[in-house]
């Protein structure tokens, strides 16, 4: 690592703290009748995109957030989006 780059890693404790905060926010919104939903738009089948999507879906579902996926072909244009 040189002085122009920095590595950042979220430890297990910090990740759990973030999850706890998100759960509190979700619960507060739910009490007000607002049901949060995560929308994921994916174009194509890039393996790294699929991995990110699986992780995001898992974390959202763990705290009760509904996930809706919009899967488009890799050839989709900006205008079609």
Secondary structure, 3 states (H helix, E strand, C coil): CCCCCCCCCCCHHHHHHHHHHHHHHHHHHHHCCCCCEEEEEEECCCHHHHHHHHHHHHHHHHCCCEEEEEEECCCCCCCCC
